[in-house]
Amino acid sequence: MIDMMTHGRLIAGFVVGGGSEAFNYNITSVKARSQFWEGCDLITRAWTDEGPFEHEGEHYPLRYVNIWPKPRQKPHPEVWIPGSLSIETMEECAKRGYNYFLSSRVHGSATKAAVNRFSQIVEDHGSTYHPYRMGVLLSVYVAETDEQAREEASEGVWYFLRNLLKGHLRREGRTQTFGPGIPSQSKRSWENYLKNSEPGRDLLGDAKDWETLDAGGSIIAGSPETVRRRLMELIELAGVGNFLIQFHFGNMKPELARKSMHLFATEVMPTLRQQSAELFARDFPSLDEQLGKDS
């Protein structure tokens, strides 16, 4: 119904969740992933099957499925699945033709490695990777100068890191809320994480200063020129075509968040969109053809 009301503008995002959700909703972690993917398949079938049909699922046994109205987009709205480097999530996305959002909180070479991995998995499933099949999660604050951006964003950013970013810190005896056996992390992905991570390395919530945040690359605060440059560097490095940007941090005043969004929309996004389009046209010459086929 939302897709009909918006003339085909719905973008669907399905999230398996993490340890805190599994605990709060009393979900059996062992079955959560199979339950999640069955739910995704049921939704997309309901969008596309003229019905009525019976769904003999392990988790959702339904005698009669027949939604109306069907989505305006054909065959159905885009589906995005977030993940934090889970190999299985990438494989399931590629198998179904879904798009993948990297929800990791560290960007740079790790993001490039994730893009390479997803690109290979997409090709292994008979399709071709292009930048608009993947995106990354970022936090951005824009002000007139770099100094002003840090000053205005400081209270909200550090409140967010110290009080709200559960599961992304190690120090003081606290640990992250992911690991083997919870919905978002299978045993295979957990083993891969341990193999490729540095023992005892700090996570985003452990950051102590702006220099550490700058090195991590997932929180960017600066002038329009600085933000443009750093986002374009990530696009050039990783080859991703979508950013999911958090503009509001913790207890940030609403007027500051609105100011940042306005500066981003007027002084960052137009140039960034143009530059990235030129880059993708060069590096992905068949992109227009692929987008036409996918749509």
Secondary structure as GFF3:
##gff-version 3
##sequence-region A 1 295
A	DSSP	alpha_helix	2	5	.	.	.	ID=ss1
A	DSSP	beta_strand	11	13	.	.	.	ID=ss2
A	DSSP	alpha_helix	19	24	.	.	.	ID=ss3
A	DSSP	alpha_helix	29	48	.	.	.	ID=ss4
A	DSSP	beta_strand	53	56	.	.	.	ID=ss5
A	DSSP	beta_strand	61	65	.	.	.	ID=ss6
A	DSSP	beta_strand	78	83	.	.	.	ID=ss7
A	DSSP	alpha_helix	87	96	.	.	.	ID=ss8
A	DSSP	beta_strand	99	102	.	.	.	ID=ss9
A	DSSP	alpha_helix	109	124	.	.	.	ID=ss10
A	DSSP	three_ten_helix	131	133	.	.	.	ID=ss11
A	DSSP	beta_strand	134	142	.	.	.	ID=ss12
A	DSSP	alpha_helix	146	159	.	.	.	ID=ss13
A	DSSP	pi_helix	160	164	.	.	.	ID=ss14
A	DSSP	alpha_helix	187	196	.	.	.	ID=ss15
A	DSSP	three_ten_helix	204	206	.	.	.	ID=ss16
A	DSSP	alpha_helix	210	216	.	.	.	ID=ss17
A	DSSP	beta_strand	219	222	.	.	.	ID=ss18
A	DSSP	alpha_helix	224	238	.	.	.	ID=ss19
A	DSSP	beta_strand	242	246	.	.	.	ID=ss20
A	DSSP	alpha_helix	254	263	.	.	.	ID=ss21
A	DSSP	pi_helix	264	268	.	.	.	ID=ss22
A	DSSP	alpha_helix	269	283	.	.	.	ID=ss23
A	DSSP	alpha_helix	287	294	.	.	.	ID=ss24
###
